[in-house]
Amino acid sequence: MRILGGIAKGKRIYTSKGCLIRPTSDKIKKSLFDMICPLEGMTFLDLYSGSGSIGLEALSRGAKHVVFAEKNVRLKEAINKNICECGFEDKICKIFAIDAQSAINFLSRRRTKFDVIFADPPYEKGWVSSTMQLLETSELLADGGLIILQHSCREALNAKLNHLQLINQKKYGDTILSFFRKYPLLEDTL
């Protein structure tokens, strides 16, 4: 795996041996960032980070602040190594070695806001709808912000979403990228 664009283009991304992860393919990653760039000055949350490939790509393409959430401590160490290898030590990065739900709850209590949230829960474990439900109720997403959910085409999104609108979906083999936008609530003028 490598960084595909931006200031760290071509830098290798390491993972921890023995960790079972399903990295986002270069084709999907390129398509994803082609759709959401530019990221200059934006805040980015990478949930279920794995090796940190998506958050690192966001940093390379201009995100000002990236938070990684990955519960596997060995993968957290790999993300740290990747930050150094890509030359991002001076960038604003935080890595939490906690599960996505705990990260969402912790960041919500701190009233943190993100312009872009990327979530890639393990496929076919039933976490897609629960992750989206948590994200919607968390208020982590800034008004006008974007949530990108990477999920299996065999796992339906059954969450009832009131403040998020599905604006796009792209299918790549067994993988779907679903894009949700948060629109500000309109005040009743009566």
C-alpha positions, 0 to 999 in steps of 0.5 A: 500500500502507498499514498496515492496523492498529495505531498507524501505521494508514493510513500509506503504504508506499513501494517503490523504482521499478524493483524488481519485487516482488509485494506482499502484497495488503491482503486477505491481509495483513488476514487474516494479522494477524487470525489471528496478533494480538496481537503485543504484545512479540513478536519478528518476522522478515520474510524476503524483505521487499520493501518491508517491508510485513509487518514494518511491519504487525507493528511497528504492531500491537505487535511489540517487535523486527522484523528485515527480510531483503531482498537488494535494496539499493534495497528496503532503503533503501525499508524504512528510509524506511518505518520513518521515515515510520511513526514507528518510528525508536525501535522495535527494527528491523534491516534486513539487505541479504542473501538469506534463506539468509544471514540465516537462517545469520547469525541462527542463529550469533547464536542469535537467537530469534523468536516469529513468522517470515514468509517470502514467497519469490519464487513458483515459483522452487523456494525454498519447500521449501528455505526451510522446510528451512533454517528448521526446522534453524536453531533461529531459532523459539522454542518455541511460535513460528509460521512463516507461509509465503506461497507460490503454490498451484502450488508444493508444499511438499516439505520433510521437517519434523520439528519443525514442524507444519502447523496451518492453510492459507488460500487466496486466489486463487493465494496460500496462507498456510501456518501452522506451529507449533514445539512443544517436544520432549518428553523421554523419561521412561523 
